[in-house]
Amino acid sequence: MMLKEYLIRELNEDDIKNALDLIWNVFEEFESPDYCDEGIKSFHEFIEYNSIIEKVKEKSLFFWGCFDCEKLIGVLAIRDLNHICMLFVDKNYHKRGVAKKLMATGIEYCTFNKTNLTGITVNSSPYAVEVYHKLGFKDTAVEQISDGIRFTPMKLLI
């Protein structure tokens, strides 16, 4: 069976609202069961459109999207060219290599634009720990909780 080719491109300001909607929908279904009300509220505030768009404009936050035809099916956001702060894939596209392709694109961009880059970090949600392990990330500490958000710090050496 041939794998379907998906388009991956950097998202522009016009794409961000769509991306945040996808992120929230996936978060609600797969992540929120692992979080207390405070954590859900913290994440919702973190992905607030106006604060995100400011970070995109000042180039401290970069977004990539994966598309099936015109439909946005996956989103990757990397802060400061060295920290993954969001990686979300539409549930109908799980286990189809979307996260892997987004990661490859993001890492290539970061290594090209940040010459001294030795690794990429992520604070993985409980749901995504195994996904990140499959992508080559290693835990750097045990699970922690901050503002109600449960996460495991991880790093991928470049």
C-alpha positions in Angstrom: 0.0 0.0 0.0 1.3 3.4 -0.9 1.4 6.1 1.7 -0.6 9.2 1.0 1.5 12.3 0.4 0.5 15.2 2.7 1.6 18.7 2.2 3.6 20.3 5.0 4.3 24.0 5.1 5.0 26.8 7.5 1.8 28.3 8.7 1.2 32.0 8.2 -0.9 34.4 10.3 -4.1 33.6 8.4 -3.7 29.9 9.3 -3.2 30.3 13.0 -6.9 30.4 14.0 -7.5 27.1 12.2 -4.4 25.6 13.8 -5.5 26.7 17.3 -9.0 25.2 16.8 -7.4 21.8 15.7 -5.1 22.0 18.7 -7.9 22.6 21.2 -10.2 19.9 19.7 -7.4 17.3 19.9 -6.4 18.5 23.4 -10.0 18.2 24.6 -10.4 14.7 23.4 -7.0 13.1 24.2 -5.2 15.3 26.7 -7.8 16.9 29.0 -8.7 13.6 30.7 -5.2 13.6 32.1 -5.5 17.1 33.5 -7.3 18.8 36.4 -9.5 21.9 35.8 -6.5 24.2 36.5 -4.4 22.4 33.8 -7.2 22.6 31.2 -7.6 26.3 32.0 -3.8 26.9 31.8 -3.6 25.2 28.4 -6.6 27.1 27.1 -4.9 30.4 28.1 -1.6 29.3 26.6 -3.2 28.9 23.2 -5.1 32.1 23.3 -5.1 33.6 19.8 -3.8 37.1 20.5 -0.8 36.0 22.6 0.1 33.3 20.0 -0.2 35.6 17.0 2.2 38.1 18.8 4.8 35.4 19.2 4.4 34.4 15.6 4.8 38.0 14.4 7.9 38.5 16.6 9.3 35.2 15.2 9.7 33.5 18.6 7.1 30.9 17.7 7.0 28.9 14.4 4.1 26.8 13.2 4.0 24.1 10.6 0.8 22.5 9.3 0.2 19.2 7.6 -2.6 19.2 5.0 -4.7 16.5 3.4 -5.8 18.4 0.3 -7.1 21.7 1.9 -7.8 20.2 5.3 -5.4 21.0 8.2 -4.7 17.6 9.9 -1.7 18.3 12.0 0.2 21.1 13.7 3.7 21.6 15.1 4.8 24.7 17.0 8.4 25.3 18.0 9.5 28.1 20.3 12.9 29.8 20.0 14.0 27.2 17.4 14.7 24.6 20.1 11.5 23.7 22.1 8.4 21.9 20.8 5.5 23.5 22.6 2.7 21.9 20.5 2.4 18.8 18.3 -1.2 17.8 17.6 -2.7 15.5 14.9 -6.4 15.1 14.0 -7.6 11.8 15.5 -8.6 10.4 12.0 -4.9 10.7 11.0 -3.2 9.2 14.1 -0.6 6.5 13.3 -0.1 7.6 9.7 3.3 9.3 10.1 1.9 12.9 10.3 3.7 13.7 13.5 6.9 12.2 12.2 6.8 14.3 9.0 6.0 17.4 10.9 8.9 16.8 13.3 11.3 16.1 10.4 10.3 19.4 8.8 10.5 21.4 12.0 13.9 19.9 13.0 15.3 20.6 9.6 14.2 24.2 9.8 15.6 24.6 13.3 19.0 23.1 12.5 19.3 25.3 9.4 18.4 28.5 11.2 20.2 27.9 14.6 23.7 26.8 13.8 24.8 25.8 17.4 21.7 23.6 18.0 22.5 20.4 19.8 19.0 19.3 20.8 15.3 19.9 20.8 13.3 19.8 24.0 9.7 19.1 24.7 7.5 18.9 27.8 5.4 15.9 26.8 1.8 15.4 28.0 1.1 11.9 29.4 -0.8 11.0 26.3 2.2 11.8 24.0 5.1 10.3 25.9 5.2 7.1 23.8 4.9 9.1 20.5 7.9 11.2 21.5 9.9 8.1 22.5 9.1 6.7 19.0 10.4 9.9 17.5 13.7 9.5 19.4 13.2 11.7 22.4 14.6 10.6 25.8 13.2 11.6 29.2 15.4 14.1 31.0 13.4 14.1 34.3 10.4 12.4 35.8 6.8 13.7 35.2 6.1 17.1 36.7 3.1 19.3 37.2 3.1 23.1 36.7 -0.1 25.2 36.7 -2.0 22.0 36.6 -0.2 20.8 33.4 1.3 17.3 33.7 4.4 16.8 31.6 7.6 14.8 31.2 10.6 16.8 30.2 12.4 15.2 27.2 15.1 15.9 24.7 16.1 14.8 21.2 19.8 15.1 20.5 20.6 16.5 17.0 
